């Protein structure tokens, strides 16, 4: 599929998976398929960056509080502090914003802080002129360090979320697989768990009747479940005749990988349930 990232994001973050695959494919033909989400960003986060809009807003609010307070407080002690101390204190505020809001807000905070430093604390004050070359260097170093720290915070947050996601996936799949193997999982409960994990409106397990040529709803949870794959927002196939049909938000690649495992588990639960029914039916015989 074509990357969801826009041209600016692609330029900032480098080649996407599709472009790298084409570059490294050698003699293999690679087909890039377009879709309606091209350039729309991913996961309700700002394009190309990994923090949510809520966290970005939190960082913006923190920056709006810290920068004025720092400026007012440092202005009162302007004659007691040198430029280096003032720069370090502004850098501390920028790091706090980076931890709270990520790279975009922190980069903007660094630029605004450098302007405040120049205007209020670097001679001549209340002017954007800088008298000493050392102060110019200090201001540039502050700006570069602040942006680099924001990038490192963004990368660390990305790795933390990946680790948390991998742990959650492993725990979820282990629980589901264990319950199915022990015969403790009923299909409605399994689909209900799937619906809760991915925040779906409805989840249905569909089975195709090869003779009649139509789909039957084996079991479903949620409101207005899809009665055939074409009506679902997301489809996960266990095999050619058994699929999971979900209605709700579009899932990314990592979620779809977990969903595929759920489809196999649901098919296993269905076979287990039918075997149990056959055993019960054979007892009177």
Secondary structure, 3 states (H helix, E strand, C coil): CCCCCCHHHHHHHCCCHHHHHHHHCCCCCCCCCCCCCCCCCCCCECCCCCCEHHHHHHHHHHHHHHHHHHHHHHHHCCCCCCHHHHHHHHHHHHHHHHHHHCHHHHHHHHHHHHHHHHHHCCCCCCCCCCCCHHHHHHHHHHHHHHHHHHHHHHHHHHHHHHHHHHHHHHHHHHHHHHHHHCCCCCHHHHHHHHHHHHCCCEEEEEEEECCCCEEEEEEEEECCCCCCHHHCCEEEECCCCEEEEEECCCCCHHHHHHHHHHHHHHHHHHHHHHHHHHHHHHHHC
